[in-house]
Amino acid sequence: MTARGVSEMLVDVFKVRWTKVLSRRFDTTAFKAKYSELYEQHVKEVETRRFSVA
């Protein structure tokens, strides 16, 4: 797709897209290093489950 200069293609009955997505995330590692006591006061443990098929 990059070679063709397109971000969307129709392949058989499927529409395929290759798009850039920008996101901003909080840097917990840097925050923890600089403000470890504050980090420990506000961190919480969360349990999740993951289903996978290989």
C-alpha positions in Angstrom: 0.0 0.0 0.0 2.9 2.3 0.8 4.5 1.6 -2.6 1.2 2.4 -4.3 0.8 5.6 -2.3 -2.7 4.6 -1.0 -4.1 4.2 2.5 -7.2 2.2 1.5 -7.7 -0.7 -0.9 -10.6 -2.9 -1.9 -9.4 -6.6 -1.9 -12.1 -9.0 -3.0 -15.0 -8.1 -0.6 -12.7 -6.6 2.0 -11.8 -2.9 2.5 -8.2 -2.7 3.8 -6.9 0.5 5.5 -3.4 1.5 6.6 -3.7 4.6 8.7 -1.5 6.5 11.1 -2.9 7.0 14.5 -1.3 9.4 17.0 -2.0 9.0 20.7 -0.7 10.5 23.9 -0.1 8.3 27.0 0.9 9.1 30.5 4.5 8.1 31.2 4.0 6.2 34.4 7.7 5.1 34.6 9.0 8.6 34.6 6.3 9.8 37.0 7.1 6.9 39.4 10.8 7.7 39.3 10.2 11.4 40.1 7.2 11.2 42.4 7.3 7.6 43.9 5.4 8.5 47.1 2.6 10.2 45.1 2.5 7.3 42.7 2.1 4.8 45.5 -0.8 6.8 47.0 -2.8 6.6 43.7 -1.9 3.3 42.1 -4.4 0.5 42.2 -4.2 -3.1 41.3 -6.6 -4.4 38.6 -7.3 -8.0 37.6 -8.1 -8.8 34.0 -8.5 -11.9 32.0 -7.1 -12.5 28.5 -8.6 -15.0 26.0 -6.3 -16.2 23.2 -6.4 -18.7 20.4 -3.2 -19.8 18.7 
